[in-house]
Amino acid sequence: MIAITDTLGLDDNEISETFIRASGPGGQNVNKVASAVQLRFDVRRSPSLPPPVRERLERLGGQRVSQDGILVITARRFRSQERNRADAQERLVALIRRAAAVPLRRRPTRPSAGSRERRLQAKAQRARLKQQRGDVAEC
């Protein structure tokens, strides 16, 4: 069980991991060892997540979410497979935590009378300045 928040957790069998060869420098090690991790999580069919969290997670996942609703996180930052596994799981947990936070509704506000007055005075001042830039009449 992977704890996300106090009330939210993921079962280990909801996540599948495949190991791939990482790109980049590393000499022979890169060619021999599959140290990069591809973590897959089915967002749409997860019984652990409530529907509003699923929708927000799909939106937050962006291009990492396939058309089938599978979130794919690739971790290849470290040389060891175990650290890459931990990194991928941490990134998944962080993403789900962001999706679990309910966004605050924006309360529409109006500008105060003082701010409206200051804005109009600044506009008038600017207009006067521009009017004074006109051609000078010759005598």
N, C-alpha and C positions, 0 to 999 in steps of 0.2 A: 504494500500500500504506500503510495506516494502522497504525502500531505501537501495540499496546496494552501488552504486556509484552515481556520478552526473548524469550519463546517463542510469543507470541500476536500475530497481526496480522489485519487485515481488508482484503479486496480492495476497491478503490474502487467496483467495479461492484455490490457488495452493498448499497450505500447509494443511495437515490434522494432527490433534493431537489426540492421544489416551492416556488415563491415566491408569497407571498400579501401582500395589503395589511395592514399593521399597524394596530391601533387606537390611539386615544389622540391626544395633542396633536401638532402638527407642521404645521398649516396646509395649504396646497395640496400640499405634499410627500407627506403621508399619503394624499391622494386620488389622486395620480398614480403614485406609485412603489410597486412591490411589493417592499418591503425585508425583510419577515418571511420566515423560512425554516421549512418543515415538512420535517424529515428523517425518512425511513422506512427501517426496517431489519427484515428478516424474520428473527426470532430462530429460529424452528423449522426453517427451511430453510437456515440459514447453514452452509456447509461449513467455515468457519474456526474455529467454536467447538466444543469437545468437549461431549458431552451433559450432564455435570454443570454446566458453566458456563451452558449454555442454560437449564436448569431454574432455576438461581439468578437468572439475568437476567430471566426471565419473572416470578418472584416479586418481584424488586426493582423491576421496571418498574411494577408496580401497575396503575393505571388507564390508564397510557400505552400498555399492550400491549392490542391488540384481541383478539377471540376467535379470529382467524385466526393470532395469534402475531406480529403486526406491531407493532413498537415505533415510536411516533410522538413525536418531540421537536419542539416549536415554539419557535423563538427569535425574539424580537421586542424584545430589550432595547436594541439599538443602532439608529441611524438608517441605517447603511449595510448593504447586502446582504452584502457580504464579511465584515464583522465578525459579522453574525448567522450566517453559514455556519460561521465558525470557532467561534463560541460553541456552536452545535448539535453540531458534531463533538467539541468538548472535553467537552460534557456526555455524549455517547454513550460516549466513551472512558472517562470517569470511572465511568460506570455499569457498563461491562463490566469495568473493573479491580476494582470492588467485587465483582462476581459471580465473577471469576476467583480471588479470595482464598478459600481453603478455610477454612470456619469451624472453630474449635477445638471439639473435643468436650468437654462438661462432665464433669468428674470428680466423682462424688458424694462428699461429705465428711460427717463427723459432727462435732457440737459436742464440744469438749474437756470433760473432767471438770470443770475449773475453771470454764468458762463455764456449765455446767449448774448447778453449785453456786451461783454468783453469781446466776443467774436465780431459783433456788428461794429464796435468801435475800431477794432483792428482793420476791418475791411474798409471803413471810411478813411482811416489814416492812410492806408495803402493807396486808395483811389486818389486822395489829395496829392500824395507823393507823385503818382504817375501823371496827374494833370499838370503838375509843375514842370514836367520834363518836355513840354511842348516847345515849338519853335519860338524864338525870341523875336518880337516885332521890331523892325528897324525904324528908327526915327528919322 
